């Protein structure tokens, strides 16, 4: 479509989120008094996580705007980073695509805004309806660039049948997780399919650990770090969080199968639900 490009984002705030982000227009916006059917092609690139939900949204959109040809594509997360950056530079990026908040990935909001790739969506109706807690992950300098569409919790998914077979209970503390891993290994089972072959998975163990060990004890750690008053290496909480993450991985990967859980891709571990 010729008007401003809209970007769809997976925002990871303590939980994952899908969000819309608008790119700045490469062409002048159409005359609002002209044809409002939007006839044309709308291209969308997202990640496999949304293969079940996005098509439903697209169909609802097409029912309302039948003159628009919606072309939906799903791309692996790692490949999408490279693809979108290349397309943005060439002016060929899809109208809507999955990106991220913060600055930790090539397609993160704070990395795209300086290049003029995202448009300010503050004047759209949804902006005033977003919770204030999402302000820092959806806006820069008071301008809204992201529309979170959904939130998904980050955590373990347990195979109830396997739990019944082993007599194990779902742990609710970190020490309980480590014991759960040991008890599963003692029965020749893998406690968790970690999916570490997919690079972005490796950040997740630190989320709940750092929330408690770092920010629970020092809520201003990030501000002090930005001011040069704190570092990761000097933080007792970060050192403890890192040690806990590292010790959890070998414990949770009993090589009881031909493909150890630590060497699987996220998509494989999610599909097989190998918490057994």
GIVEN-V131973 format. One record per residue. N is the residue number from 1. RES is the residue in three letters. PSI is psi as a letter, one per 20 degrees, with the letter a starting at -180 (none if undefined). OMEGA is omega in radians with two decimals (* if undefined). Layout:
# GIVEN-V131973
((N & RES & PSI & OMEGA) (N & RES & PSI & OMEGA))
This chain:
# GIVEN-V131973
((1 & UNK & q & -3.00) (2 & UNK & h & -3.13) (3 & UNK & a & -2.92) (4 & UNK & q & -3.09) (5 & UNK & p & 3.12) (6 & UNK & p & -3.06) (7 & UNK & p & -3.14) (8 & UNK & p & -3.00) (9 & UNK & q & 2.95) (10 & UNK & o & -3.05) (11 & UNK & p & 3.14) (12 & UNK & n & -3.13) (13 & UNK & q & 3.08) (14 & UNK & i & 2.98) (15 & UNK & r & -3.11) (16 & UNK & q & 3.13) (17 & UNK & q & 3.04) (18 & UNK & p & -3.06) (19 & UNK & q & 3.07) (20 & UNK & p & 3.07) (21 & UNK & p & -3.10) (22 & UNK & p & 3.08) (23 & UNK & q & 3.13) (24 & UNK & q & -3.06) (25 & UNK & p & 3.06) (26 & UNK & i & 3.11) (27 & UNK & q & 3.09) (28 & UNK & q & 3.11) (29 & UNK & q & -3.13) (30 & UNK & q & 3.11) (31 & UNK & o & -3.08) (32 & UNK & i & 3.13) (33 & UNK & i & -3.11) (34 & UNK & b & -3.10) (35 & UNK & p & -3.10) (36 & UNK & j & 3.14) (37 & UNK & i & -3.12) (38 & UNK & k & -3.08) (39 & UNK & p & -3.12) (40 & UNK & b & -3.11) (41 & UNK & p & 3.06) (42 & UNK & o & -3.11) (43 & UNK & p & -3.10) (44 & UNK & p & 3.04) (45 & UNK & p & -3.13) (46 & UNK & a & -3.09) (47 & UNK & r & -3.06) (48 & UNK & h & 3.14) (49 & UNK & h & -3.01) (50 & UNK & k & 3.13) (51 & UNK & h & 3.13) (52 & UNK & h & -3.01) (53 & UNK & g & -3.06) (54 & UNK & g & 3.12) (55 & UNK & h & 3.10) (56 & UNK & g & 3.12) (57 & UNK & g & -3.13) (58 & UNK & g & -3.14) (59 & UNK & h & 3.11) (60 & UNK & h & 3.11) (61 & UNK & g & -3.12) (62 & UNK & h & 3.09) (63 & UNK & h & -3.11) (64 & UNK & h & -3.11) (65 & UNK & m & -3.06) (66 & UNK & i & -3.13) (67 & UNK & i & -3.13) (68 & UNK & p & 3.11) (69 & UNK & o & -3.11) (70 & UNK & p & 3.13) (71 & UNK & o & -3.04) (72 & UNK & p & -3.13) (73 & UNK & p & 3.07) (74 & UNK & p & -3.06) (75 & UNK & q & 3.09) (76 & UNK & q & -3.04) (77 & UNK & g & -3.08) (78 & UNK & g & -3.14) (79 & UNK & h & -3.10) (80 & UNK & h & 3.13) (81 & UNK & g & -3.11) (82 & UNK & g & -3.08) (83 & UNK & g & -3.08) (84 & UNK & g & -3.14) (85 & UNK & g & 3.12) (86 & UNK & g & -3.12) (87 & UNK & h & 3.11) (88 & UNK & g & 3.13) (89 & UNK & h & -3.10) (90 & UNK & i & -3.11) (91 & UNK & k & -3.10) (92 & UNK & j & -3.09) (93 & UNK & q & 3.09) (94 & UNK & r & 3.13) (95 & UNK & h & -3.13) (96 & UNK & p & 3.11) (97 & UNK & r & -3.13) (98 & UNK & p & 3.08) (99 & UNK & a & -3.02) (100 & UNK & q & 3.08) (101 & UNK & r & 3.10) (102 & UNK & b & -3.10) (103 & UNK & j & -3.02) (104 & UNK & i & 3.14) (105 & UNK & r & 3.12) (106 & UNK & h & -3.13) (107 & UNK & k & 3.11) (108 & UNK & q & -3.07) (109 & UNK & g & -3.07) (110 & UNK & i & 3.08) (111 & UNK & h & -3.10) (112 & UNK & h & -3.08) (113 & UNK & g & -3.13) (114 & UNK & h & 3.13) (115 & UNK & j & 3.14) (116 & UNK & k & -3.07) (117 & UNK & h & -3.07) (118 & UNK & p & -3.14) (119 & UNK & q & 3.10) (120 & UNK & p & -3.14) (121 & UNK & j & -3.07) (122 & UNK & h & -3.09) (123 & UNK & i & 3.12) (124 & UNK & q & -2.98) (125 & UNK & h & -3.05) (126 & UNK & h & -2.97) (127 & UNK & g & -3.09) (128 & UNK & i & -3.09) (129 & UNK & i & -3.11) (130 & UNK & q & 3.10) (131 & UNK & q & -3.12) (132 & UNK & h & 3.14) (133 & UNK & i & 3.13) (134 & UNK & j & -3.05) (135 & UNK & g & -3.04) (136 & UNK & h & -3.12) (137 & UNK & i & -3.13) (138 & UNK & i & -3.04) (139 & UNK & q & 3.00) (140 & UNK & p & -3.14) (141 & UNK & l & 3.07) (142 & UNK & j & 3.13) (143 & UNK & p & -3.07) (144 & UNK & p & 3.13) (145 & UNK & i & -3.04) (146 & UNK & p & 3.01) (147 & UNK & o & 3.07) (148 & UNK & p & -3.14) (149 & UNK & h & -3.12) (150 & UNK & q & 3.08) (151 & UNK & q & 3.11) (152 & UNK & p & -3.13) (153 & UNK & q & 3.10) (154 & UNK & p & 3.14) (155 & UNK & a & -3.14) (156 & UNK & q & 3.03) (157 & UNK & p & -2.99) (158 & UNK & q & 3.10) (159 & UNK & o & -3.04) (160 & UNK & h & 3.13) (161 & UNK & g & 3.13) (162 & UNK & h & 3.10) (163 & UNK & g & 3.13) (164 & UNK & h & 3.14) (165 & UNK & h & -3.09) (166 & UNK & i & -3.10) (167 & UNK & j & -3.12) (168 & UNK & q & 3.11) (169 & UNK & q & 3.10) (170 & UNK & p & -3.11) (171 & UNK & q & 3.12) (172 & UNK & j & 3.04) (173 & UNK & r & 3.14) (174 & UNK & g & 3.10) (175 & UNK & h & 3.09) (176 & UNK & h & 3.09) (177 & UNK & g & -3.13) (178 & UNK & h & 3.11) (179 & UNK & h & 3.10) (180 & UNK & g & 3.13) (181 & UNK & g & -3.13) (182 & UNK & g & -3.13) (183 & UNK & h & 3.11) (184 & UNK & g & -3.14) (185 & UNK & h & 3.14) (186 & UNK & h & 3.10) (187 & UNK & j & 3.13) (188 & UNK & k & -3.12) (189 & UNK & q & 2.99) (190 & UNK & p & -3.09) (191 & UNK & g & -3.09) (192 & UNK & q & 2.95) (193 & UNK & o & -2.97) (194 & UNK & h & 3.10) (195 & UNK & k & -3.02) (196 & UNK & i & 3.10) (197 & UNK & h & 3.03) (198 & UNK & o & -2.94) (199 & UNK & g & -3.03) (200 & UNK & i & 3.11) (201 & UNK & h & -2.97) (202 & UNK & i & 3.11) (203 & UNK & h & -2.93) (204 & UNK & h & 3.13) (205 & UNK & h & -3.10) (206 & UNK & i & -3.11) (207 & UNK & f & -3.12) (208 & UNK & h & -3.13) (209 & UNK & g & -3.11) (210 & UNK & h & 3.12) (211 & UNK & h & -3.14) (212 & UNK & g & -3.00) (213 & UNK & h & -3.12) (214 & UNK & f & -2.99) (215 & UNK & i & 3.03) (216 & UNK & g & -3.14) (217 & UNK & h & -3.06) (218 & UNK & n & -3.10) (219 & UNK & h & -3.09) (220 & UNK & j & -3.06) (221 & UNK & g & -3.10) (222 & UNK & g & 3.12) (223 & UNK & g & 3.13) (224 & UNK & h & 3.10) (225 & UNK & g & 3.11) (226 & UNK & h & 3.13) (227 & UNK & j & 3.14) (228 & UNK & j & -3.09) (229 & UNK & i & -3.13) (230 & UNK & q & 3.10) (231 & UNK & r & 3.08) (232 & UNK & g & -3.04) (233 & UNK & h & -3.13) (234 & UNK & i & -3.09) (235 & UNK & o & 3.08) (236 & UNK & h & -3.13) (237 & UNK & g & 3.13) (238 & UNK & h & 3.10) (239 & UNK & g & 3.13) (240 & UNK & g & 3.13) (241 & UNK & g & -3.14) (242 & UNK & g & 3.12) (243 & UNK & g & -3.13) (244 & UNK & g & 3.12) (245 & UNK & g & -3.09) (246 & UNK & h & -3.07) (247 & UNK & h & -3.11) (248 & UNK & h & -2.99) (249 & UNK & g & 3.13) (250 & UNK & h & 3.12) (251 & UNK & h & -3.04) (252 & UNK & j & -3.04) (253 & UNK & m & 3.07) (254 & UNK & p & -3.08) (255 & UNK & m & -3.09) (256 & UNK & i & 3.13) (257 & UNK & r & -3.11) (258 & UNK & h & 3.11) (259 & UNK & n & -3.10) (260 & UNK & q & -3.09) (261 & UNK & h & -3.12) (262 & UNK & i & -3.08) (263 & UNK & j & 3.14) (264 & UNK & q & 2.99) (265 & UNK & q & -3.12) (266 & UNK & g & -3.11) (267 & UNK & h & 3.13) (268 & UNK & g & -3.11) (269 & UNK & h & 3.12) (270 & UNK & g & -3.10) (271 & UNK & g & -3.06) (272 & UNK & i & -3.13) (273 & UNK & l & -3.02) (274 & UNK & l & 3.03) (275 & UNK & m & -2.97) (276 & UNK & none & *))
